[in-house]
Amino acid sequence: MAYFQLTEAMILTSFEETGIDEKYYPIYAKIAKRYFEDLSKEGSNEDGQTEEDNYAISSLNLADEYITYYAKEAEKGHCEQWCDTIADKGEDDYWAYHDAYDFIENEEEKEKELSIHAKSLSDDPVFVERYIYLFKEQEENSNEMAKEYSKAFHKCIDNGKSQNYAHGYAYAVSENNYLDEYCKIFAEAYDLAKEHDKNDGKALSFGKLCTDVLDQGIYSFLKKEYLRKYHEDWQIEFYYQKICEEEEQERNRALTQDERNGIHEEIKWHMTQIRKEE
């Protein structure tokens, strides 16, 4: 048996020094005794212990760290299991939180705890929704990405943009790190797709293709490739407008109506060729 024993008085004194609410004392005392028991069982140099370095002191130091994490999570409203997982790991990074989430078997309880966790980081509903999505996708930088998403979203709303446009822009900013010009075209394409009742996956795909084509500066050279995949009237009109914008940038002037009509006719010709190939 270890020469230096862990007493109730030592536990109480150590706990009081933490400054943590006394309602957590029973947990602290229990964990301190568990650490002491574990150290005593596993220890191999009992004779080398001193008044400054022994199993009792070590167990109290470990209990100090444990209760600090435990109380922090408990004050947010988390359940005992969640708090214990975080405290036992002695970390509050993404993977510790993900383990706390994974270790809960009841699905309803898991979602409740994740919601508490997300709302403890921000009271912004946009942030919370995005954070939960990224968290479940096992994105280690969920917090930073959700903050960036939320900031970009609200910037658009403040500028009078629609919610769909704002979500598209925020997605482009936080997920792809596009230049602002590309984020805007992504948002415009995403917004348009959502207006035409496309689901989120299809709207994102449409935004990505339009942005990638703009990135390469070859709208006018990818007519058939684009039109094979996107040939609804609104998609053709969107593409037509982008070709016109690109042509005007290259010529550094506005297109004449005849030039615009020519682009329209070329698109029609490509659509006819595509239908013949089908």
LINMO-V206704 format. One record per residue. N is the residue number from 0. RES is the residue in one letter. OMEGA is omega in whole degrees, 0 to 359 (999 if undefined). Layout:
n->[N,N]
res->[RES,RES]
omega->[OMEGA,OMEGA]
This chain:
n->[0,1,2,3,4,5,6,7,8,9,10,11,12,13,14,15,16,17,18,19,20,21,22,23,24,25,26,27,28,29,30,31,32,33,34,35,36,37,38,39,40,41,42,43,44,45,46,47,48,49,50,51,52,53,54,55,56,57,58,59,60,61,62,63,64,65,66,67,68,69,70,71,72,73,74,75,76,77,78,79,80,81,82,83,84,85,86,87,88,89,90,91,92,93,94,95,96,97,98,99,100,101,102,103,104,105,106,107,108,109,110,111,112,113,114,115,116,117,118,119,120,121,122,123,124,125,126,127,128,129,130,131,132,133,134,135,136,137,138,139,140,141,142,143,144,145,146,147,148,149,150,151,152,153,154,155,156,157,158,159,160,161,162,163,164,165,166,167,168,169,170,171,172,173,174,175,176,177,178,179,180,181,182,183,184,185,186,187,188,189,190,191,192,193,194,195,196,197,198,199,200,201,202,203,204,205,206,207,208,209,210,211,212,213,214,215,216,217,218,219,220,221,222,223,224,225,226,227,228,229,230,231,232,233,234,235,236,237,238,239,240,241,242,243,244,245,246,247,248,249,250,251,252,253,254,255,256,257,258,259,260,261,262,263,264,265,266,267,268,269,270,271,272,273,274,275,276,277]
res->[M,A,Y,F,Q,L,T,E,A,M,I,L,T,S,F,E,E,T,G,I,D,E,K,Y,Y,P,I,Y,A,K,I,A,K,R,Y,F,E,D,L,S,K,E,G,S,N,E,D,G,Q,T,E,E,D,N,Y,A,I,S,S,L,N,L,A,D,E,Y,I,T,Y,Y,A,K,E,A,E,K,G,H,C,E,Q,W,C,D,T,I,A,D,K,G,E,D,D,Y,W,A,Y,H,D,A,Y,D,F,I,E,N,E,E,E,K,E,K,E,L,S,I,H,A,K,S,L,S,D,D,P,V,F,V,E,R,Y,I,Y,L,F,K,E,Q,E,E,N,S,N,E,M,A,K,E,Y,S,K,A,F,H,K,C,I,D,N,G,K,S,Q,N,Y,A,H,G,Y,A,Y,A,V,S,E,N,N,Y,L,D,E,Y,C,K,I,F,A,E,A,Y,D,L,A,K,E,H,D,K,N,D,G,K,A,L,S,F,G,K,L,C,T,D,V,L,D,Q,G,I,Y,S,F,L,K,K,E,Y,L,R,K,Y,H,E,D,W,Q,I,E,F,Y,Y,Q,K,I,C,E,E,E,E,Q,E,R,N,R,A,L,T,Q,D,E,R,N,G,I,H,E,E,I,K,W,H,M,T,Q,I,R,K,E,E]
omega->[181,182,180,183,176,183,178,180,179,180,181,180,180,180,181,180,179,181,181,182,185,179,179,182,180,179,179,181,181,183,178,179,179,179,181,179,181,180,180,179,186,186,181,180,180,182,182,181,179,179,181,185,180,184,181,180,180,181,178,176,178,179,177,181,180,186,177,178,183,183,180,180,181,180,176,180,182,179,183,183,178,181,182,180,180,182,181,178,180,179,175,176,185,186,175,178,181,176,179,178,184,185,178,186,181,185,180,179,179,183,177,181,178,178,177,181,182,182,176,180,180,177,178,181,179,177,184,180,182,180,180,178,182,179,181,177,180,176,186,180,183,184,182,181,179,177,180,178,182,180,180,180,184,175,179,180,179,179,174,180,178,179,179,177,181,179,179,180,181,177,182,181,188,185,190,180,176,168,185,179,181,177,181,180,176,182,180,180,179,180,181,179,179,177,180,170,174,178,187,181,180,178,178,179,179,179,181,181,180,180,180,180,177,181,180,178,185,176,186,181,182,185,184,180,179,188,175,184,185,184,169,185,182,178,177,180,178,180,178,181,181,176,179,179,180,180,180,178,181,182,180,176,177,177,174,178,178,179,177,178,179,178,177,181,179,178,178,180,179,179,178,179,180,181,178,182,184,999]
